[in-house]
Amino acid sequence: MCAQKLKYKHGKAYRFLYGLIQCGLKTIFTLLYRATIKDAGKIPEKGKYIICSNHISYLDPVLIGAYTPRFTYFMAKKELFSFSFLSNLVIYLNAFPVDRDIVDRKTFNTALDILKNENVLCLFPEGTRSVDGKIGEGKKGVGLISLLSGAPIIPMVVIGSNKIVQKPHKRIFFPKIKMVVGDIIDTEKIIKENDRKKAIQIIVDKTMASIKKLYQDITGIES
């Protein structure tokens, strides 16, 4: 029910308010965490794209949404939609629910509708947060969505957000947060040159390899 309220087009009033929210969040993140984004200009101003990032903190969607120049749509765990006020807020900020315990066709179709309307969808290909900060294996879902929508992939890496809360410490830390946008992956060529099953796997492999390279280029550490 929540996903049906999601808007794929936004008017001037929304753009103005969304810009204010972005500005406020960027100010907070810059002051507290010296947050920066490199090569945000690699995200085209128009057209459908899938941003694929590593996932190390609950803050990652907020960071990416605040610093990317386009309205960016996210999947969010269904529990966030259990309360009316919170549900309306996250939907307003372009999030839609996903049930990670089942194959959620409704969520899948919503993702395709977002891209059909020439929007930007952000996915975390690993499917869950990395507890140790290392980049794991990608799931096939991102490859399937790219194949069916025809949307190119934009790899991205987030570094430092997992250090805000460090167990067993009970206080909040203020690490420097970096985000870097990689080069667009031309999935159209992959899809044309391979059968469906192979194309999906190649898209996933190239996406994860690009994210890992961005991570290594910044940290000097292989993931």
Order of alpha helices (4+ residues) and beta strands (2+ residues): alpha-beta-beta-alpha-beta-alpha-beta-alpha-beta-alpha-beta-beta-alpha-alpha
